[in-house]
Amino acid sequence: MQGLLPSPAILAKNGVGDARSPDAATAANAAAAAATATAAAAAAAMAAGGTPPQQANSKAATVESAIDYIKLLQREAREKNQELEDRDKELALLRRRLDEAEKQLSGRSNGSDSGS
């Protein structure tokens, strides 16, 4: 099961866990922990004299974990996009306020110069 997960070096090379996406590193760590727990449970079952898990169950669990991880990444992407949109709106509002303030200041300085 561990062999199916990319190494941390590959994750870092692909930008997972870098400064641009700290939440992706958390999600990757959660997925790795889930895979490790699954592998540990299978090893414990075998050590206890049980039969090894069926290949189909292992594949199904891997696919299920992958689907959950993809949903998590999609949700995080939506949240980040919403946050960026909110910041863009705030930035546009601040720019309008700055333009208005500059117009008021230029109007005052022009008015005071003509009155002297």
C-alpha positions in Angstrom: 0.0 0.0 0.0 2.8 2.4 0.8 4.3 1.7 -2.5 1.3 3.4 -4.2 1.9 6.7 -2.6 4.4 9.2 -4.1 7.5 9.9 -2.2 7.8 13.2 -0.3 10.5 14.3 -2.7 8.1 14.0 -5.6 5.4 15.8 -3.7 7.8 18.7 -3.0 9.0 18.7 -6.6 5.4 19.0 -7.8 4.7 21.9 -5.5 2.6 20.0 -3.0 3.3 21.4 0.5 5.1 24.6 -0.8 4.4 28.1 0.5 1.7 28.6 -2.2 -0.4 25.7 -0.9 0.0 24.8 2.8 -3.3 23.1 2.9 -2.3 20.7 0.2 0.5 19.4 2.4 -1.9 18.8 5.2 -4.2 16.9 2.9 -1.3 14.9 1.5 -0.2 14.0 5.0 -3.7 12.9 5.9 -3.9 10.7 2.8 -0.5 9.2 3.6 -1.6 8.6 7.2 -4.7 6.8 6.0 -2.7 4.6 3.7 -0.3 3.8 6.4 -3.1 2.9 8.8 -4.6 0.7 6.2 -1.3 -1.1 5.6 -0.8 -1.5 9.3 -4.2 -3.0 9.8 -3.5 -5.5 7.0 -0.2 -6.4 8.5 -1.8 -6.9 11.9 -4.4 -9.2 10.4 -1.8 -11.3 8.8 0.4 -11.4 11.9 -2.6 -12.6 13.9 -3.0 -15.6 11.7 -5.6 -14.1 9.5 -5.6 -14.2 5.7 -4.2 -11.4 3.7 -6.8 -8.9 2.5 -8.2 -9.6 -0.9 -6.6 -7.6 -3.7 -10.0 -6.2 -4.8 -10.6 -4.8 -1.3 -7.2 -3.2 -1.3 -7.8 -1.6 -4.7 -11.3 -0.5 -3.7 -9.9 1.1 -0.5 -7.2 2.9 -2.5 -9.8 4.2 -5.0 -12.0 5.3 -2.2 -9.1 7.1 -0.5 -8.2 8.8 -3.8 -11.8 9.9 -4.4 -11.9 11.4 -0.9 -8.6 13.1 -1.4 -9.7 14.6 -4.7 -12.9 15.9 -3.1 -10.8 17.5 -0.4 -8.6 19.2 -2.9 -11.6 20.4 -4.9 -13.2 21.9 -1.8 -9.9 23.6 -0.8 -9.5 25.0 -4.3 -13.1 26.4 -4.2 -12.3 28.0 -0.8 -9.1 29.5 -2.1 -10.8 30.8 -5.2 -13.6 32.4 -3.1 -11.0 34.0 -0.8 -9.1 35.4 -3.9 -12.4 36.8 -5.2 -13.2 38.4 -1.9 -9.7 40.0 -1.8 -10.0 41.2 -5.4 -13.3 42.9 -4.5 -11.8 44.5 -1.4 -8.8 45.7 -3.5 -11.1 47.2 -6.1 -13.0 49.0 -3.3 -9.8 50.4 -1.8 -8.6 51.6 -5.2 -11.9 53.5 -5.7 -11.6 55.1 -2.3 -8.0 56.0 -3.1 -9.0 57.6 -6.4 -11.7 59.6 -4.7 -9.3 60.8 -2.0 -6.8 61.8 -4.6 -9.4 63.8 -6.5 -10.5 65.6 -3.4 -6.9 66.5 -2.5 -6.2 67.7 -6.0 -9.4 69.7 -6.0 -8.5 71.4 -2.7 -4.9 72.2 -3.8 -6.2 73.6 -7.1 -8.8 75.7 -5.3 -6.4 77.1 -2.8 -3.9 78.0 -5.5 -6.5 80.0 -7.5 -7.7 81.9 -4.5 -4.3 83.4 -3.6 
